Amino acid sequence: AAHDVVIPTIRMDDPDASSKLRHACQHAGFFFLEGHGLEPAEIDAVFEQSKRLFALSSQEKETLSDKVMSRGYTKMSEETLDPAVQTEGDTKEGYYIGCDIPPS
């Protein structure tokens, strides 16, 4: 069908990985990543912890939000990825992580 989307598989050791990642993000919106070195048990543990996190109450999750650093919990409808065409926020919640970068 016209709406079928193929989710590309990208290997970390592919010399063209960065261009393939960009294309996947712009066109499919998703990708499978291979060659990352994570063991299946590590991936399973992360999924288990994410289930525990998102099962918390809204009040508990909101204590994990850091608006200053744009890290931590983001509640449902808080973000709008395409404000030019969206009238409501995105139907997702998330948890953002990143390295601390000291002020220069």
C-alpha positions as CSV (number, residue, x, y, z in Angstrom):
1,A,0.0,0.0,0.0
2,A,1.0,3.6,-0.4
3,H,1.3,4.1,3.3
4,D,3.7,1.2,3.9
5,V,6.9,2.5,5.5
6,V,10.1,0.5,5.5
7,I,12.1,1.0,8.7
8,P,15.8,1.0,7.6
9,T,18.5,-1.0,9.4
10,I,21.7,0.9,9.9
11,R,25.0,-0.5,11.1
12,M,27.2,1.6,13.4
13,D,30.3,0.5,11.5
14,D,28.9,1.6,8.1
15,P,31.0,4.5,6.7
16,D,27.8,6.1,5.5
17,A,26.0,5.7,8.8
18,S,25.5,9.4,9.4
19,S,23.9,10.1,6.1
20,K,21.7,7.0,6.4
21,L,20.6,8.1,9.9
22,R,19.7,11.5,8.6
23,H,17.7,10.0,5.7
24,A,15.9,7.6,8.0
25,C,15.0,10.4,10.4
26,Q,13.7,12.7,7.7
27,H,11.8,10.0,5.7
28,A,10.8,7.1,7.9
29,G,11.0,8.7,11.3
30,F,12.5,5.5,12.7
31,F,15.5,3.1,12.2
32,F,16.9,-0.1,13.6
33,L,20.5,0.3,14.8
34,E,22.9,-2.7,14.6
35,G,26.5,-3.1,15.7
36,H,26.0,-0.8,18.8
37,G,27.7,-3.3,21.2
38,L,24.8,-3.5,23.7
39,E,23.9,-7.0,25.0
40,P,20.3,-8.1,24.8
41,A,20.2,-8.3,28.6
42,E,21.2,-4.6,28.8
43,I,18.5,-3.6,26.3
44,D,15.9,-5.7,28.3
45,A,16.9,-3.9,31.5
46,V,16.5,-0.5,30.0
47,F,13.0,-1.4,28.7
48,E,12.1,-2.8,32.1
49,Q,13.2,0.5,33.8
50,S,11.3,2.6,31.3
51,K,8.1,0.6,32.0
52,R,8.6,1.3,35.7
53,L,9.2,5.0,35.0
54,F,6.2,5.6,32.8
55,A,4.0,3.6,35.3
56,L,4.6,6.3,38.0
57,S,1.9,8.8,38.8
58,S,1.9,12.1,36.9
59,Q,2.9,13.9,40.1
60,E,5.9,11.6,40.6
61,K,7.0,11.8,36.9
62,E,6.8,15.6,37.0
63,T,9.3,15.8,39.8
64,L,11.8,14.3,37.3
65,S,11.6,17.3,34.9
66,D,14.4,19.8,34.6
67,K,13.1,22.7,32.4
68,V,16.4,24.6,32.7
69,M,18.6,21.8,31.2
70,S,15.8,20.4,29.0
71,R,16.3,17.0,30.6
72,G,14.3,14.5,32.4
73,Y,10.5,13.9,32.1
74,T,8.4,15.5,29.4
75,K,4.6,15.1,29.9
76,M,2.1,14.3,27.2
77,S,1.3,17.2,24.9
78,E,4.1,19.3,26.3
79,E,6.1,19.4,23.1
80,T,4.9,20.4,19.6
81,L,7.3,19.2,16.9
82,D,5.4,20.9,14.0
83,P,3.7,24.0,15.3
84,A,3.0,25.2,11.7
85,V,0.4,22.4,11.3
86,Q,-0.3,21.2,14.8
87,T,-3.1,22.7,17.0
88,E,-2.2,20.5,20.0
89,G,0.9,19.1,21.5
90,D,2.4,15.8,20.6
91,T,0.8,12.6,21.9
92,K,3.9,11.3,23.6
93,E,5.7,11.5,26.9
94,G,9.4,11.1,27.2
95,Y,12.5,11.1,29.3
96,Y,15.5,13.1,28.0
97,I,19.1,12.4,29.0
98,G,22.4,14.0,28.0
99,C,25.9,14.8,29.1
100,D,26.4,17.8,31.4
101,I,28.3,20.5,29.5
102,P,30.0,23.0,31.9
103,P,29.7,26.7,31.1
104,S,32.6,28.0,29.1
